[in-house]
Amino acid sequence: MAVIVKYEEKFSKQIYDLFVNVRDEEDFFKEFSYEGFCAHLFKSAAFNEDGSFVALVGDEVVGFASSMVRPMDDGNEKASAYLHTFFVRKENRRQGIGSALLNKVEEFAKEKGRSSVRFVFVGQINWPWYIPNTDHHMHPGMPCVRINSDFYIFLYHHGYYVNSIHEGFHLPLAEYEMPKSVVEKMEENAKRGLTVEIYDPAKHYGIDEFCEVINNPGFAASIKNNLKRENPYPFLVASNNGKVVGWTGAMYVEPTGRGHLDGIVVDPNERKAGLGKGLFCNLCKHLKEMGASYMTFFTGLDNPARFIYLGAGFQVAQSFADMKKDLK
């Protein structure tokens, strides 16, 4: 019979060994050294010891669950707690251990005044995963629960429902070519003064105004933080006769070979001109020229920009579910 106890540092090595055991069942989650695992999980600013629980059979760790709450949500009656890590050793499944761990997480959520529990990327601790059927092309964070995985079925049978769907996109860049329709549209736009090119402060203006009009604090922060760097990363902008009306984010190649992607946004007053598609396809082109071997990202199923990505040659590599349970 398993006993559920609160996490203590003394369990860390056994929890890591449990992760390795579960990871080795299939080649989906990225490998970690023990030090890397601890840095990613236990030393994360988002890790919450009070929301983390260990399942023991004797002195052996056979299960682990970890959840957190965001201080910014305190006092919000509709706020959630976030489950981000959940492992049970294969040999110990279907024995009630996972259910007992999940109950502890839900009790923690209630104690913290949360009305629900969710497994979704805003929980801040997200596990890197490999794109299936590739040479370990890696995406840096799993957005939520893999649809139809054992964990998905487990949560579903414990009262969790699909709150939203996110899709992981992937494209090898070796054979990427700018779509002819995009090239033609860019040529047409250029006649009206609408261009897509690398940002040049001597040539482009209105970046601060653009940060305001897009009404997206996250993207605005990305733009400003990059420009504050001693050597800012290059980034693409769409411009209307020099005025910034679109942005792609910092361009660089990550150590894994992945082309970095912050996001894409266009001034609401300049949409319908194909600038979003032009920005995205040019981003793919530039990252390929910079030496990136692939690109990955995820986006919501209801995001119309997904058709831009599909049109550029990206494929959906994996679908994920933001799963949620409302607590009574």
C-alpha positions in Angstrom: 0.0 0.0 0.0 1.4 3.4 -1.0 1.6 6.3 1.4 1.3 9.9 0.1 3.6 12.5 1.8 4.6 16.0 1.0 7.7 16.6 -1.0 11.0 17.0 0.8 14.4 17.6 -0.7 15.6 14.1 0.4 13.2 12.6 -2.3 14.7 14.6 -5.2 17.1 11.9 -6.5 14.4 9.2 -6.4 11.9 11.5 -8.2 14.5 12.0 -10.9 15.0 8.3 -11.2 11.2 7.9 -11.5 11.2 10.6 -14.3 13.9 8.6 -16.1 11.9 5.4 -15.7 8.8 7.0 -17.2 10.7 8.9 -19.9 12.3 5.7 -21.1 8.9 4.1 -21.8 8.7 6.1 -25.0 11.0 8.7 -26.7 8.8 11.7 -26.2 10.1 13.8 -23.2 13.6 15.3 -23.5 16.3 13.7 -21.4 17.7 15.5 -18.4 20.8 15.1 -16.3 20.0 15.0 -12.6 21.4 18.6 -12.2 19.3 19.8 -15.2 16.2 18.1 -13.9 16.6 19.8 -10.5 17.2 23.2 -12.2 14.1 22.8 -14.3 11.8 21.6 -11.5 12.9 22.0 -7.9 14.9 25.2 -8.4 12.3 26.9 -10.6 10.8 30.0 -9.1 7.3 28.5 -9.9 8.0 25.3 -7.9 5.8 25.0 -4.8 6.7 22.5 -2.2 3.3 22.7 -0.5 1.7 21.6 -3.8 4.0 18.7 -4.4 3.4 15.2 -3.2 5.3 11.9 -3.2 3.9 8.3 -3.3 6.0 5.8 -1.3 5.9 2.1 -1.1 8.1 1.4 1.8 11.0 3.8 1.3 10.7 3.7 -2.5 9.3 6.7 -4.5 6.8 5.3 -7.0 4.8 8.4 -7.8 5.1 12.2 -7.8 2.7 15.1 -8.5 3.5 18.8 -8.4 1.2 21.8 -8.7 1.4 25.5 -8.0 -0.7 28.6 -7.6 0.1 32.0 -9.0 0.3 34.8 -6.4 -1.2 37.2 -8.9 -4.4 35.2 -8.7 -4.8 35.5 -5.0 -8.3 36.6 -4.1 -9.7 35.7 -7.5 -12.7 33.4 -6.9 -12.4 32.0 -10.4 -8.6 31.3 -10.3 -7.1 27.9 -10.8 -4.3 25.9 -9.3 -2.0 24.4 -12.0 -0.9 20.8 -12.1 2.4 20.7 -14.1 4.1 17.4 -13.3 2.7 13.9 -12.7 4.6 10.6 -12.8 3.6 7.1 -11.6 5.9 4.2 -12.2 4.4 1.8 -14.7 4.6 -1.2 -12.4 2.5 0.7 -9.8 -0.3 2.0 -12.0 -3.9 1.0 -11.6 -3.4 0.6 -7.9 -5.0 3.9 -6.8 -1.7 5.7 -6.4 -2.4 8.2 -9.2 -5.9 8.9 -7.8 -4.4 9.5 -4.3 -1.8 11.9 -5.6 -4.5 13.8 -7.6 -6.7 14.1 -4.6 -3.8 15.7 -2.7 -3.3 18.3 -5.5 -7.1 19.1 -5.5 -7.0 19.5 -1.7 -4.1 21.8 -2.0 -6.0 23.9 -4.6 -9.0 24.2 -2.3 -6.7 25.2 0.6 -5.3 28.0 -1.6 -8.8 29.2 -2.4 -8.7 28.0 -6.0 -11.9 27.0 -7.7 -10.4 24.6 -10.3 -7.2 22.7 -11.3 -5.8 22.9 -14.8 -2.9 21.3 -16.7 -1.8 24.0 -19.1 1.4 25.9 -20.0 0.6 29.0 -17.8 1.6 26.7 -14.9 5.1 27.9 -15.8 6.9 24.6 -15.4 6.6 22.9 -18.8 8.4 19.8 -20.0 10.4 19.9 -23.3 9.3 17.2 -25.8 10.5 15.7 -29.0 8.6 16.0 -32.3 7.5 12.4 -33.3 9.3 10.9 -36.3 12.1 13.4 -36.4 15.8 13.3 -35.4 15.0 14.7 -31.9 13.7 18.0 -33.1 12.7 19.5 -29.7 10.1 22.0 -28.6 11.0 23.7 -25.3 7.7 23.2 -23.5 4.7 21.0 -23.6 1.6 23.3 -23.7 -0.7 20.9 -21.9 -1.8 17.2 -22.0 -1.1 15.0 -25.0 -4.5 14.1 -26.4 -5.2 10.3 -26.1 -2.1 9.7 -23.9 -2.5 7.6 -20.8 -2.4 10.7 -18.7 -5.2 12.3 -20.8 -7.4 9.3 -20.2 -6.5 9.2 -16.5 -7.5 12.9 -16.0 -10.6 12.4 -18.1 -11.8 9.6 -15.8 -11.1 11.7 -12.8 -13.5 14.5 -13.8 -11.3 16.7 -15.9 -12.6 18.1 -19.2 -11.0 19.6 -22.3 -11.0 23.4 -21.7 -9.3 24.2 -25.0 -7.1 22.6 -27.7 -3.5 23.5 -28.6 -1.6 22.2 -31.6 2.1 21.8 -31.9 3.4 22.7 -35.4 6.7 21.6 -37.0 8.6 22.3 -40.2 12.1 21.1 -41.3 13.7 24.1 -42.9 16.2 22.4 -45.3 13.8 22.4 -48.2 11.8 25.5 -47.2 10.9 27.8 -50.1 8.9 31.1 -49.9 5.4 30.3 -51.3 4.9 31.9 -54.7 1.6 33.5 -53.6 3.4 35.2 -50.7 6.1 36.6 -53.1 3.5 37.9 -55.4 1.6 39.5 -52.6 4.7 41.2 -51.2 5.5 42.6 -54.7 1.9 44.0 -54.9 2.2 45.4 -51.4 5.5 47.1 -52.1 3.8 49.3 -54.7 1.7 50.7 -51.8 4.7 51.2 -49.5 4.0 48.0 -47.5 7.2 46.1 -46.9 8.7 43.3 -44.8 12.3 43.6 -43.8 14.8 43.5 -40.9 14.2 46.4 -38.5 16.5 49.4 -38.9 16.0 52.3 -36.5 17.5 54.6 -39.0 14.8 53.6 -41.5 11.7 52.6 -39.4 9.8 54.6 -36.9 6.8 54.3 -34.6 7.9 51.2 -32.6 6.6 52.7 -29.3 3.3 53.6 -30.9 3.1 50.1 -32.3 3.6 48.6 -28.9 0.6 50.5 -27.7 -1.8 49.8 -30.6 -1.3 46.0 -30.6 -2.7 45.9 -27.0 -0.5 42.9 -26.2 1.7 43.4 -23.1 3.7 40.2 -23.7 4.6 41.1 -27.2 5.3 44.7 -26.3 7.7 43.5 -23.5 9.5 41.2 -25.9 10.1 44.1 -28.3 11.3 46.5 -25.7 13.5 44.0 -23.8 15.2 43.0 -27.0 15.9 46.6 -28.0 17.4 47.2 -24.5 20.0 44.5 -25.1 23.6 45.7 -25.7 23.4 43.8 -29.0 19.7 43.3 -29.9 18.8 40.3 -31.9 17.6 41.2 -35.5 13.9 41.0 -36.0 11.5 41.6 -38.9 8.9 44.3 -39.2 6.2 45.1 -41.6 6.2 48.8 -42.4 3.9 51.3 -44.1 6.2 53.7 -45.8 8.6 53.3 -42.8 6.1 53.2 -40.0 6.1 49.9 -38.1 2.8 48.1 -38.5 4.0 44.4 -37.9 6.6 42.4 -35.9 7.9 38.9 -35.7 10.2 38.8 -32.7 13.9 38.2 -32.1 15.5 35.9 -34.7 18.3 33.5 -33.6 19.1 29.8 -33.7 18.8 28.0 -30.4 21.5 25.4 -29.4 19.1 22.6 -30.4 19.0 23.9 -34.0 15.5 25.2 -33.5 14.7 28.6 -35.1 13.5 30.9 -32.3 10.0 32.2 -32.5 8.5 34.8 -30.1 5.3 35.5 -32.1 3.8 37.6 -34.9 1.5 40.5 -34.6 0.1 43.1 -37.0 -1.4 46.5 -36.3 -5.2 46.0 -36.3 -5.5 48.9 -38.7 -3.3 47.1 -41.3 -4.7 43.7 -41.4 -6.2 42.0 -44.5 -3.2 43.0 -46.5 -1.3 39.7 -46.2 1.3 41.2 -43.8 1.0 38.4 -41.2 1.7 35.8 -43.9 4.5 37.8 -45.3 6.1 38.3 -41.9 5.9 34.6 -41.0 7.2 33.3 -44.3 10.1 35.8 -44.3 10.9 34.7 -40.7 11.1 31.1 -41.9 13.4 32.2 -44.8 15.7 34.2 -42.6 16.0 31.5 -39.9 16.9 29.0 -42.5 19.6 31.3 -43.8 20.8 31.8 -40.2 21.4 28.0 -40.0 18.2 26.8 -38.2 17.3 23.2 -39.1 13.7 23.4 -38.0 11.0 25.4 -36.4 8.3 24.5 -33.8 5.6 26.3 -31.9 2.1 25.8 -30.6 -1.1 27.7 -31.0 -4.8 27.4 -30.2 -7.1 25.4 -32.4 -9.3 28.5 -32.8 -6.5 30.8 -33.8 -7.1 31.7 -37.5 -3.3 32.2 -38.0 -3.0 28.4 -38.1 -4.0 28.6 -41.7 -1.0 30.9 -42.4 1.2 28.2 -40.8 -0.3 25.4 -42.7 0.0 27.4 -45.9 3.7 27.9 -45.2 4.2 24.1 -45.1 4.0 23.4 -41.4 2.4 20.3 -40.2 0.6 19.5 -36.9 3.0 17.2 -35.0 0.9 16.7 -31.9 -2.4 17.9 -30.4 -2.7 18.8 -26.8 -5.6 19.5 -24.4 -5.8 22.1 -21.7 -7.6 20.0 -19.1 -9.5 21.4 -16.2 -11.6 20.2 -13.3 -14.0 22.5 -11.4 -13.8 21.9 -7.6 -16.8 21.7 -5.4 
